[in-house]
Amino acid sequence: MNRTAIVRRRLLALVLPLAAVCLVAGEALTPNGLDHPISNLARATKEISIAEAHSGRLYLSNLLVIFGLGALGVSFAAIAVLVQQRGSTIATIAAVTGGLAGFCGALVNTFIGYDLAAAATAHTGRAGAEQVLLSANRGWVFTLLMIVYLGGVIVATLLSGVALWRSRTVARWLPALFVMGVALGATAPAGVVSIPLQVPIAAALTALAVRIWGATASKGALPDR
C-alpha cells in the first residue's frame, strides 16, 4: 500500500470518531423536546417557546448534529474499507445508502432545528412563525427526506453489520455493537440523558476507526512513485 493510500484510509478512520463526538455532543446540547418534527399547531407553539429561551444553544447543537450526520454518512464508506472479498458487495451498497441517508439526515435536521431557531429569533410574530414551521415540517419534501434518512440509516447499518460479520476482518462482537449502537442512538431523547444511550455507538465507531488505522499501519508504507 503506497503512502497516498495510507493517508486516505487514515483520514477516513478519523471521520468515525468525529461523527461520534458531534452526534453525542449535539444531542446532549439540544434542549429537551426540540428534536422532533412539528406535526401540529400546539407542538409548534410549545417548541417556539422553548427555542426562544435557548436559541444560541439550539443553533450550536444543530450545527454539531448536522456535521455529525454528514460524518456518519462518510463513516459507512470508511467501514467498507475493512470488508475484503466476502461481503464486499454488501459493504459497497451500505456505503452508498449510508452516504445518501446521512446527507438527507443533515437536511432534515435543518428543517427541525435551524428553521425552529430562526423562527424563534426572527421577531416576526408568533402566529406567522408557527404556520411557517408547520408547513415546512408537514410538506412532501420534508416527508421524503425523512423517509430516505430513516430508511437509509436502517438499511445501511444492517448491511454494514452483515458485511463486517461475513468478512471476519473484525471481532464478531463489533458488528453487533455497531448495529445495536445505531439503534440506541436513534431512539435517544434530546438532552444530557441521551449520553448513556449513545455510548455504544461512540464505542463502536471508535473501535472501527482504530481497526482501520491499524490495518494501514500493519501493511506499512511504500515510497510514492
MOVEN-V842647 format. One record per backbone hydrogen bond with DSSP energy under -1.0 kcal/mol. NH is the residue of the N-H (numbers start at 1). CO is the residue of the C=O. E is the energy in kcal/mol with one decimal. If there is no record, write none. Layout:
nh:NH co:CO e:E
nh:NH co:CO e:E
This chain:
nh:3 co:222 e:-1.3
nh:6 co:2 e:-1.9
nh:7 co:3 e:-2.4
nh:8 co:4 e:-2.3
nh:9 co:5 e:-2.3
nh:10 co:6 e:-2.4
nh:11 co:7 e:-2.2
nh:12 co:8 e:-2.1
nh:13 co:9 e:-2.3
nh:14 co:10 e:-1.8
nh:18 co:14 e:-1.5
nh:19 co:15 e:-2.4
nh:20 co:16 e:-2.0
nh:21 co:17 e:-2.7
nh:22 co:18 e:-2.5
nh:23 co:19 e:-2.5
nh:24 co:20 e:-2.5
nh:25 co:21 e:-2.5
nh:26 co:22 e:-2.6
nh:27 co:23 e:-2.3
nh:28 co:24 e:-2.1
nh:29 co:25 e:-2.1
nh:30 co:26 e:-1.1
nh:34 co:31 e:-1.9
nh:44 co:40 e:-1.9
nh:45 co:41 e:-2.4
nh:46 co:42 e:-2.1
nh:47 co:43 e:-2.8
nh:48 co:44 e:-2.3
nh:49 co:45 e:-1.7
nh:50 co:46 e:-1.8
nh:51 co:47 e:-2.8
nh:52 co:48 e:-2.4
nh:58 co:54 e:-2.3
nh:59 co:55 e:-2.4
nh:60 co:56 e:-2.0
nh:61 co:57 e:-2.6
nh:62 co:58 e:-2.1
nh:63 co:59 e:-1.9
nh:64 co:60 e:-2.1
nh:65 co:61 e:-2.2
nh:66 co:62 e:-2.6
nh:67 co:63 e:-2.2
nh:68 co:64 e:-2.5
nh:69 co:65 e:-2.7
nh:70 co:66 e:-2.1
nh:71 co:67 e:-2.5
nh:72 co:68 e:-2.3
nh:73 co:69 e:-2.1
nh:74 co:70 e:-1.6
nh:75 co:71 e:-2.0
nh:76 co:72 e:-1.2
nh:78 co:74 e:-1.9
nh:79 co:75 e:-2.8
nh:80 co:76 e:-1.5
nh:82 co:79 e:-1.5
nh:88 co:85 e:-2.3
nh:91 co:87 e:-2.5
nh:92 co:88 e:-2.0
nh:93 co:89 e:-2.1
nh:94 co:90 e:-2.4
nh:95 co:91 e:-2.2
nh:96 co:92 e:-2.1
nh:97 co:93 e:-2.6
nh:98 co:94 e:-3.0
nh:99 co:95 e:-2.0
nh:100 co:96 e:-2.1
nh:101 co:97 e:-2.4
nh:102 co:98 e:-2.6
nh:103 co:99 e:-1.9
nh:104 co:100 e:-2.4
nh:105 co:101 e:-2.6
nh:106 co:102 e:-2.0
nh:107 co:103 e:-1.7
nh:108 co:104 e:-2.6
nh:109 co:105 e:-2.4
nh:110 co:106 e:-1.2
nh:111 co:107 e:-1.7
nh:112 co:108 e:-2.5
nh:113 co:109 e:-3.0
nh:115 co:110 e:-2.3
nh:117 co:113 e:-2.6
nh:118 co:114 e:-2.7
nh:119 co:115 e:-2.5
nh:120 co:116 e:-2.1
nh:121 co:117 e:-1.1
nh:129 co:125 e:-1.9
nh:130 co:126 e:-2.4
nh:131 co:127 e:-1.9
nh:132 co:128 e:-2.1
nh:133 co:129 e:-2.3
nh:134 co:130 e:-2.4
nh:135 co:131 e:-2.4
nh:136 co:132 e:-2.4
nh:137 co:133 e:-2.5
nh:143 co:139 e:-2.0
nh:144 co:140 e:-2.5
nh:145 co:141 e:-2.5
nh:146 co:142 e:-2.6
nh:147 co:143 e:-2.2
nh:148 co:144 e:-2.4
nh:149 co:145 e:-2.6
nh:150 co:146 e:-2.8
nh:151 co:147 e:-2.5
nh:152 co:148 e:-2.3
nh:153 co:149 e:-2.3
nh:154 co:150 e:-2.0
nh:155 co:151 e:-2.5
nh:156 co:152 e:-3.0
nh:157 co:153 e:-2.4
nh:158 co:154 e:-2.3
nh:159 co:155 e:-2.6
nh:160 co:156 e:-2.5
nh:161 co:157 e:-2.4
nh:162 co:158 e:-2.4
nh:163 co:159 e:-2.7
nh:164 co:160 e:-2.7
nh:165 co:161 e:-2.2
nh:166 co:162 e:-2.6
nh:167 co:163 e:-2.2
nh:168 co:164 e:-1.3
nh:174 co:171 e:-1.5
nh:177 co:173 e:-2.4
nh:178 co:174 e:-2.5
nh:179 co:175 e:-2.4
nh:180 co:176 e:-2.5
nh:181 co:177 e:-2.8
nh:182 co:178 e:-2.2
nh:183 co:179 e:-1.9
nh:184 co:180 e:-2.5
nh:185 co:181 e:-2.8
nh:186 co:182 e:-2.1
nh:191 co:27 e:-2.7
nh:194 co:191 e:-1.9
nh:195 co:192 e:-1.8
nh:198 co:194 e:-1.1
nh:202 co:198 e:-2.0
nh:203 co:199 e:-2.7
nh:204 co:200 e:-2.5
nh:205 co:201 e:-2.6
nh:206 co:202 e:-2.0
nh:207 co:203 e:-2.5
nh:208 co:204 e:-2.4
nh:209 co:205 e:-2.2
nh:210 co:206 e:-2.4
nh:211 co:207 e:-1.9
nh:212 co:208 e:-2.4
nh:213 co:209 e:-2.7
nh:214 co:210 e:-2.7
nh:215 co:211 e:-1.9
nh:216 co:212 e:-1.3
nh:217 co:213 e:-1.8
nh:218 co:214 e:-2.3
nh:220 co:216 e:-1.0
nh:222 co:1 e:-1.2
